Amino acid sequence: MGCCGKVRQSIGSALRRPDAGNASPPRRLNPVFAYTGATALTVRGPVSGRLYRFDRTGARLAVDPRDRPALARVPHLREVG
């Protein structure tokens, strides 16, 4: 009879993550928007329900990716990253 330990060992080695040196850099998951208006702006994300408060010109916030399409249509907001 064979030992099942060798099978487990081979499966475990196949499922291991690649070395950190070989992995690509992490991708930013949340888009960033900048505010270009003159006063403060508060926007509610229609999907997440989250409130985004841009308190001054040039303010930048990371937003939920699900809210991205709606915020892209808001005047004085532009995606910067």
N, CA, C and O atoms as a printed pandas DataFrame, in Angstrom:
     atom_number atom_name residue_name chain_id  residue_number  x_coord  y_coord  z_coord
0              1         N          MET        A               1    0.835   -1.180    0.000
1              2        CA          MET        A               1    0.000    0.000    0.000
2              3         C          MET        A               1    0.878    1.242    0.000
3              4         O          MET        A               1    1.878    1.323    0.714
4              5         N          GLY        A               2    0.475    2.211   -0.826
5              6        CA          GLY        A               2    1.217    3.461   -0.896
6              7         C          GLY        A               2    0.791    4.414    0.207
7              8         O          GLY        A               2   -0.260    4.263    0.829
8              9         N          CYS        A               3    1.618    5.365    0.417
9             10        CA          CYS        A               3    1.341    6.371    1.439
10            11         C          CYS        A               3    0.654    7.570    0.797
11            12         O          CYS        A               3    1.107    8.066   -0.235
12            13         N          CYS        A               4   -0.425    8.033    1.395
13            14        CA          CYS        A               4   -1.148    9.163    0.832
14            15         C          CYS        A               4   -0.457   10.482    1.131
15            16         O          CYS        A               4   -0.824   11.508    0.558
16            17         N          GLY        A               5    0.513   10.480    1.996
17            18        CA          GLY        A               5    1.228   11.711    2.335
18            19         C          GLY        A               5    1.939   12.318    1.141
19            20         O          GLY        A               5    2.015   13.541    1.020
20            21         N          LYS        A               6    2.462   11.477    0.259
21            22        CA          LYS        A               6    3.163   11.995   -0.914
22            23         C          LYS        A               6    2.196   12.674   -1.872
23            24         O          LYS        A               6    2.550   13.664   -2.513
24            25         N          VAL        A               7    0.983   12.153   -1.974
25            26        CA          VAL        A               7   -0.009   12.776   -2.838
26            27         C          VAL        A               7   -0.377   14.146   -2.287
27            28         O          VAL        A               7   -0.447   15.121   -3.035
28            29         N          ARG        A               8   -0.613   14.222   -0.978
29            30        CA          ARG        A               8   -0.927   15.506   -0.358
30            31         C          ARG        A               8    0.202   16.504   -0.550
31            32         O          ARG        A               8   -0.038   17.682   -0.814
32            33         N          GLN        A               9    1.417   16.035   -0.417
33            34        CA          GLN        A               9    2.575   16.912   -0.567
34            35         C          GLN        A               9    2.649   17.461   -1.998
35            36         O          GLN        A               9    2.925   18.645   -2.187
36            37         N          SER        A              10    2.409   16.627   -2.988
37            38        CA          SER        A              10    2.491   17.099   -4.368
38            39         C          SER        A              10    1.359   18.074   -4.687
39            40         O          SER        A              10    1.568   19.032   -5.430
40            41         N          ILE        A              11    0.175   17.848   -4.143
41            42        CA          ILE        A              11   -0.937   18.771   -4.347
42            43         C          ILE        A              11   -0.635   20.099   -3.670
43            44         O          ILE        A              11   -0.864   21.158   -4.255
44            45         N          GLY        A              12   -0.133   20.058   -2.461
45            46        CA          GLY        A              12    0.202   21.278   -1.720
46            47         C          GLY        A              12    1.242   22.111   -2.437
47            48         O          GLY        A              12    1.137   23.337   -2.459
48            49         N          SER        A              13    2.251   21.473   -3.030
49            50        CA          SER        A              13    3.274   22.241   -3.723
50            51         C          SER        A              13    2.727   22.853   -5.010
51            52         O          SER        A              13    3.199   23.906   -5.439
52            53         N          ALA        A              14    1.752   22.218   -5.621
53            54        CA          ALA        A              14    1.160   22.766   -6.839
54            55         C          ALA        A              14    0.282   23.979   -6.539
55            56         O          ALA        A              14    0.083   24.828   -7.408
56            57         N          LEU        A              15   -0.241   24.067   -5.324
57            58        CA          LEU        A              15   -1.141   25.164   -4.968
58            59         C          LEU        A              15   -0.430   26.345   -4.326
59            60         O          LEU        A              15   -1.067   27.364   -4.060
60            61         N          ARG        A              16    0.861   26.239   -4.071
61            62        CA          ARG        A              16    1.585   27.329   -3.423
62            63         C          ARG        A              16    1.621   28.560   -4.297
63            64         O          ARG        A              16    1.612   28.476   -5.526
64            65         N          ARG        A              17    1.661   29.703   -3.642
65            66        CA          ARG        A              17    1.746   30.974   -4.359
66            67         C          ARG        A              17    3.139   31.150   -4.946
67            68         O          ARG        A              17    4.104   30.609   -4.407
68            69         N          PRO        A              18    3.261   31.893   -6.035
69            70        CA          PRO        A              18    4.582   32.152   -6.602
70            71         C          PRO        A              18    5.401   33.019   -5.661
71            72         O          PRO        A              18    4.853   33.681   -4.780
72            73         N          ASP        A              19    6.708   33.014   -5.851
73            74        CA          ASP        A              19    7.589   33.845   -5.038
74            75         C          ASP        A              19    7.206   35.306   -5.212
75            76         O          ASP        A              19    6.770   35.723   -6.285
76            77         N          ALA        A              20    7.373   36.073   -4.150
77            78        CA          ALA        A              20    7.015   37.493   -4.200
78            79         C          ALA        A              20    7.826   38.229   -5.265
79            80         O          ALA        A              20    7.335   39.192   -5.854
80            81         N          GLY        A              21    9.044   37.795   -5.517
81            82        CA          GLY        A              21    9.878   38.445   -6.512
82            83         C          GLY        A              21    9.348   38.268   -7.921
83            84         O          GLY        A              21    9.645   39.085   -8.793
84            85         N          ASN        A              22    8.579   37.231   -8.166
85            86        CA          ASN        A              22    8.043   36.971   -9.493
86            87         C          ASN        A              22    6.649   37.550   -9.697
87            88         O          ASN        A              22    6.157   37.601  -10.824
88            89         N          ALA        A              23    6.011   37.985   -8.619
89            90        CA          ALA        A              23    4.641   38.480   -8.717
90            91         C          ALA        A              23    4.633   39.900   -9.285
91            92         O          ALA        A              23    5.547   40.683   -9.029
92            93         N          SER        A              24    3.605   40.219  -10.048
93            94        CA          SER        A              24    3.483   41.575  -10.574
94            95         C          SER        A              24    3.045   42.502   -9.447
95            96         O          SER        A              24    2.459   42.042   -8.467
96            97         N          PRO        A              25    3.318   43.796   -9.569
97            98        CA          PRO        A              25    2.933   44.720   -8.495
98            99         C          PRO        A              25    1.422   44.765   -8.353
99           100         O          PRO        A              25    0.697   44.579   -9.330
100          101         N          PRO        A              26    0.941   45.013   -7.131
101          102        CA          PRO        A              26   -0.511   45.036   -6.925
102          103         C          PRO        A              26   -1.148   46.161   -7.728
103          104         O          PRO        A              26   -0.587   47.251   -7.847
104          105         N          ARG        A              27   -2.309   45.889   -8.268
105          106        CA          ARG        A              27   -3.047   46.860   -9.061
106          107         C          ARG        A              27   -3.982   47.635   -8.144
107          108         O          ARG        A              27   -4.612   47.060   -7.256
108          109         N          ARG        A              28   -4.068   48.940   -8.365
109          110        CA          ARG        A              28   -4.983   49.749   -7.565
110          111         C          ARG        A              28   -6.410   49.340   -7.915
111          112         O          ARG        A              28   -6.799   49.354   -9.082
112          113         N          LEU        A              29   -7.176   48.982   -6.910
113          114        CA          LEU        A              29   -8.530   48.512   -7.153
114          115         C          LEU        A              29   -9.544   49.640   -7.169
115          116         O          LEU        A              29  -10.557   49.556   -7.864
116          117         N          ASN        A              30   -9.284   50.683   -6.419
117          118        CA          ASN        A              30  -10.255   51.760   -6.317
118          119         C          ASN        A              30   -9.818   52.941   -7.176
119          120         O          ASN        A              30   -8.705   53.443   -7.022
120          121         N          PRO        A              31  -10.689   53.385   -8.078
121          122        CA          PRO        A              31  -10.363   54.570   -8.867
122          123         C          PRO        A              31  -10.301   55.804   -7.974
123          124         O          PRO        A              31  -10.970   55.870   -6.943
124          125         N          VAL        A              32   -9.497   56.772   -8.377
125          126        CA          VAL        A              32   -9.344   58.013   -7.614
126          127         C          VAL        A              32   -9.909   59.161   -8.441
127          128         O          VAL        A              32   -9.618   59.289   -9.630
128          129         N          PHE        A              33  -10.722   59.995   -7.793
129          130        CA          PHE        A              33  -11.306   61.162   -8.440
130          131         C          PHE        A              33  -10.786   62.419   -7.769
131          132         O          PHE        A              33  -10.569   62.453   -6.558
132          133         N          ALA        A              34  -10.589   63.461   -8.582
133          134        CA          ALA        A              34  -10.182   64.772   -8.085
134          135         C          ALA        A              34  -11.310   65.756   -8.341
135          136         O          ALA        A              34  -12.024   65.666   -9.339
136          137         N          TYR        A              35  -11.454   66.699   -7.413
137          138        CA          TYR        A              35  -12.500   67.704   -7.513
138          139         C          TYR        A              35  -11.898   68.988   -8.064
139          140         O          TYR        A              35  -10.861   69.446   -7.584
140          141         N          THR        A              36  -12.544   69.573   -9.076
141          142        CA          THR        A              36  -12.040   70.789   -9.714
142          143         C          THR        A              36  -12.930   71.995   -9.478
143          144         O          THR        A              36  -12.641   73.077   -9.990
144          145         N          GLY        A              37  -13.997   71.841   -8.723
145          146        CA          GLY        A              37  -14.926   72.946   -8.471
146          147         C          GLY        A              37  -14.382   73.942   -7.462
147          148         O          GLY        A              37  -13.317   73.740   -6.878
148          149         N          ALA        A              38  -15.130   75.022   -7.266
149          150        CA          ALA        A              38  -14.692   76.118   -6.403
150          151         C          ALA        A              38  -15.097   75.943   -4.941
151          152         O          ALA        A              38  -14.426   76.462   -4.049
152          153         N          THR        A              39  -16.180   75.224   -4.688
153          154        CA          THR        A              39  -16.645   75.032   -3.317
154          155         C          THR        A              39  -16.580   73.547   -2.986
155          156         O          THR        A              39  -16.123   72.752   -3.808
156          157         N          ALA        A              40  -17.023   73.168   -1.817
157          158        CA          ALA        A              40  -17.038   71.756   -1.424
158          159         C          ALA        A              40  -18.152   71.014   -2.162
159          160         O          ALA        A              40  -19.112   71.616   -2.644
160          161         N          LEU        A              41  -18.000   69.696   -2.237
161          162        CA          LEU        A              41  -18.990   68.856   -2.915
162          163         C          LEU        A              41  -19.122   67.544   -2.158
163          164         O          LEU        A              41  -18.126   66.927   -1.782
164          165         N          THR        A              42  -20.362   67.126   -1.940
165          166        CA          THR        A              42  -20.639   65.822   -1.359
166          167         C          THR        A              42  -21.488   65.038   -2.350
167          168         O          THR        A              42  -22.502   65.531   -2.844
168          169         N          VAL        A              43  -21.065   63.827   -2.632
169          170        CA          VAL        A              43  -21.769   62.963   -3.581
170          171         C          VAL        A              43  -22.023   61.625   -2.912
171          172         O          VAL        A              43  -21.137   61.094   -2.243
172          173         N          ARG        A              44  -23.214   61.070   -3.078
173          174        CA          ARG        A              44  -23.513   59.728   -2.579
174          175         C          ARG        A              44  -23.352   58.749   -3.725
175          176         O          ARG        A              44  -23.935   58.927   -4.794
176          177         N          GLY        A              45  -22.548   57.703   -3.494
177          178        CA          GLY        A              45  -22.387   56.658   -4.500
178          179         C          GLY        A              45  -23.694   55.904   -4.657
179          180         O          GLY        A              45  -24.222   55.391   -3.671
180          181         N          PRO        A              46  -24.229   55.822   -5.859
181          182        CA          PRO        A              46  -25.533   55.208   -6.045
182          183         C          PRO        A              46  -25.567   53.701   -5.805
183          184         O          PRO        A              46  -26.624   53.147   -5.503
184          185         N          VAL        A              47  -24.435   53.045   -5.936
185          186        CA          VAL        A              47  -24.407   51.597   -5.732
186          187         C          VAL        A              47  -23.993   51.262   -4.303
187          188         O          VAL        A              47  -24.652   50.466   -3.633
188          189         N          SER        A              48  -22.902   51.868   -3.836
189          190        CA          SER        A              48  -22.401   51.551   -2.497
190          191         C          SER        A              48  -23.155   52.290   -1.393
191          192         O          SER        A              48  -23.191   51.836   -0.250
192          193         N          GLY        A              49  -23.760   53.435   -1.738
193          194        CA          GLY        A              49  -24.418   54.250   -0.728
194          195         C          GLY        A              49  -23.446   55.103    0.066
195          196         O          GLY        A              49  -23.860   55.839    0.962
196          197         N          ARG        A              50  -22.173   55.016   -0.244
197          198        CA          ARG        A              50  -21.137   55.745    0.486
198          199         C          ARG        A              50  -21.180   57.230    0.129
199          200         O          ARG        A              50  -21.448   57.594   -1.015
200          201         N          LEU        A              51  -20.912   58.085    1.126
201          202        CA          LEU        A              51  -20.814   59.522    0.894
202          203         C          LEU        A              51  -19.362   59.874    0.609
203          204         O          LEU        A              51  -18.456   59.482    1.345
204          205         N          TYR        A              52  -19.157   60.616   -0.466
205          206        CA          TYR        A              52  -17.824   61.092   -0.831
206          207         C          TYR        A              52  -17.815   62.598   -0.629
207          208         O          TYR        A              52  -18.583   63.314   -1.273
208          209         N          ARG        A              53  -16.959   63.086    0.252
209          210        CA          ARG        A              53  -16.894   64.515    0.587
210          211         C          ARG        A              53  -15.600   65.099    0.029
211          212         O          ARG        A              53  -14.510   64.784    0.508
212          213         N          PHE        A              54  -15.727   65.937   -0.970
213          214        CA          PHE        A              54  -14.604   66.669   -1.537
214          215         C          PHE        A              54  -14.649   68.054   -0.903
215          216         O          PHE        A              54  -15.497   68.867   -1.273
216          217         N          ASP        A              55  -13.765   68.340    0.036
217          218        CA          ASP        A              55  -13.876   69.550    0.853
218          219         C          ASP        A              55  -13.219   70.790    0.257
219          220         O          ASP        A              55  -13.405   71.890    0.777
220          221         N          ARG        A              56  -12.455   70.634   -0.821
221          222        CA          ARG        A              56  -11.795   71.784   -1.433
222          223         C          ARG        A              56  -11.396   71.459   -2.862
223          224         O          ARG        A              56  -11.416   70.297   -3.269
224          225         N          THR        A              57  -11.036   72.474   -3.615
225          226        CA          THR        A              57  -10.528   72.279   -4.968
226          227         C          THR        A              57   -9.254   71.436   -4.896
227          228         O          THR        A              57   -8.373   71.707   -4.079
228          229         N          GLY        A              58   -9.158   70.436   -5.734
229          230        CA          GLY        A              58   -7.983   69.563   -5.756
230          231         C          GLY        A              58   -8.083   68.357   -4.837
231          232         O          GLY        A              58   -7.202   67.497   -4.858
232          233         N          ALA        A              59   -9.142   68.274   -4.026
233          234        CA          ALA        A              59   -9.301   67.131   -3.129
234          235         C          ALA        A              59   -9.394   65.850   -3.953
235          236         O          ALA        A              59  -10.038   65.824   -5.002
236          237         N          ARG        A              60   -8.750   64.791   -3.474
237          238        CA          ARG        A              60   -8.752   63.498   -4.163
238          239         C          ARG        A              60   -9.268   62.425   -3.221
239          240         O          ARG        A              60   -8.908   62.382   -2.045
240          241         N          LEU        A              61  -10.118   61.563   -3.757
241          242        CA          LEU        A              61  -10.666   60.457   -2.974
242          243         C          LEU        A              61  -10.677   59.186   -3.799
243          244         O          LEU        A              61  -10.956   59.206   -4.998
244          245         N          ALA        A              62  -10.369   58.085   -3.140
245          246        CA          ALA        A              62  -10.561   56.774   -3.757
246          247         C          ALA        A              62  -12.030   56.419   -3.599
247          248         O          ALA        A              62  -12.615   56.622   -2.535
248          249         N          VAL        A              63  -12.622   55.891   -4.655
249          250        CA          VAL        A              63  -14.052   55.576   -4.617
250          251         C          VAL        A              63  -14.261   54.088   -4.876
251          252         O          VAL        A              63  -13.405   53.408   -5.441
252          253         N          ASP        A              64  -15.400   53.614   -4.456
253          254        CA          ASP        A              64  -15.784   52.232   -4.707
254          255         C          ASP        A              64  -15.875   52.037   -6.224
255          256         O          ASP        A              64  -16.514   52.842   -6.901
256          257         N          PRO        A              65  -15.260   51.003   -6.766
257          258        CA          PRO        A              65  -15.295   50.792   -8.219
258          259         C          PRO        A              65  -16.714   50.704   -8.795
259          260         O          PRO        A              65  -16.930   51.021   -9.965
260          261         N          ARG        A              66  -17.661   50.282   -7.988
261          262        CA          ARG        A              66  -19.050   50.189   -8.462
262          263         C          ARG        A              66  -19.674   51.559   -8.671
263          264         O          ARG        A              66  -20.611   51.698   -9.457
264          265         N          ASP        A              67  -19.163   52.583   -7.971
265          266        CA          ASP        A              67  -19.685   53.941   -8.092
266          267         C          ASP        A              67  -18.987   54.727   -9.206
267          268         O          ASP        A              67  -19.408   55.837   -9.533
268          269         N          ARG        A              68  -17.960   54.181   -9.772
269          270        CA          ARG        A              68  -17.144   54.871  -10.764
270          271         C          ARG        A              68  -17.944   55.456  -11.940
271          272         O          ARG        A              68  -17.771   56.635  -12.251
272          273         N          PRO        A              69  -18.805   54.683  -12.597
273          274        CA          PRO        A              69  -19.526   55.252  -13.749
274          275         C          PRO        A              69  -20.366   56.479  -13.389
275          276         O          PRO        A              69  -20.407   57.443  -14.153
276          277         N          ALA        A              70  -21.020   56.453  -12.259
277          278        CA          ALA        A              70  -21.870   57.571  -11.859
278          279         C          ALA        A              70  -21.036   58.797  -11.500
279          280         O          ALA        A              70  -21.384   59.909  -11.894
280          281         N          LEU        A              71  -19.953   58.618  -10.769
281          282        CA          LEU        A              71  -19.117   59.751  -10.387
282          283         C          LEU        A              71  -18.413   60.349  -11.597
283          284         O          LEU        A              71  -18.091   61.538  -11.598
284          285         N          ALA        A              72  -18.174   59.556  -12.609
285          286        CA          ALA        A              72  -17.539   60.071  -13.820
286          287         C          ALA        A              72  -18.442   61.062  -14.551
287          288         O          ALA        A              72  -17.958   61.862  -15.352
288          289         N          ARG        A              73  -19.736   61.018  -14.285
289          290        CA          ARG        A              73  -20.686   61.931  -14.927
290          291         C          ARG        A              73  -20.964   63.191  -14.104
291          292         O          ARG        A              73  -21.699   64.070  -14.554
292          293         N          VAL        A              74  -20.388   63.287  -12.908
293          294        CA          VAL        A              74  -20.629   64.449  -12.049
294          295         C          VAL        A              74  -19.739   65.607  -12.512
295          296         O          VAL        A              74  -18.527   65.445  -12.653
296          297         N          PRO        A              75  -20.348   66.782  -12.749
297          298        CA          PRO        A              75  -19.540   67.946  -13.127
298          299         C          PRO        A              75  -18.495   68.252  -12.069
299          300         O          PRO        A              75  -18.759   68.123  -10.874
300          301         N          HIS        A              76  -17.327   68.652  -12.498
301          302        CA          HIS        A              76  -16.199   69.052  -11.642
302          303         C          HIS        A              76  -15.501   67.886  -10.946
303          304         O          HIS        A              76  -14.657   68.103  -10.077
304          305         N          LEU        A              77  -15.842   66.661  -11.317
305          306        CA          LEU        A              77  -15.093   65.499  -10.846
306          307         C          LEU        A              77  -14.422   64.871  -12.040
307          308         O          LEU        A              77  -15.038   64.714  -13.094
308          309         N          ARG        A              78  -13.161   64.509  -11.883
309          310        CA          ARG        A              78  -12.469   63.813  -12.969
310          311         C          ARG        A              78  -11.632   62.695  -12.380
311          312         O          ARG        A              78  -11.059   62.831  -11.299
312          313         N          GLU        A              79  -11.570   61.614  -13.089
313          314        CA          GLU        A              79  -10.785   60.457  -12.642
314          315         C          GLU        A              79   -9.310   60.737  -12.890
315          316         O          GLU        A              79   -8.918   61.142  -13.985
316          317         N          VAL        A              80   -8.504   60.518  -11.869
317          318        CA          VAL        A              80   -7.065   60.783  -11.990
318          319         C          VAL        A              80   -6.220   59.538  -11.761
319          320         O          VAL        A              80   -4.997   59.591  -11.896
320          321         N          GLY        A              81   -6.834   58.451  -11.428
321          322        CA          GLY        A              81   -6.048   57.242  -11.211
322          323         C          GLY        A              81   -6.875   56.098  -10.736
323          324         O          GLY        A              81   -6.349   55.008  -10.510
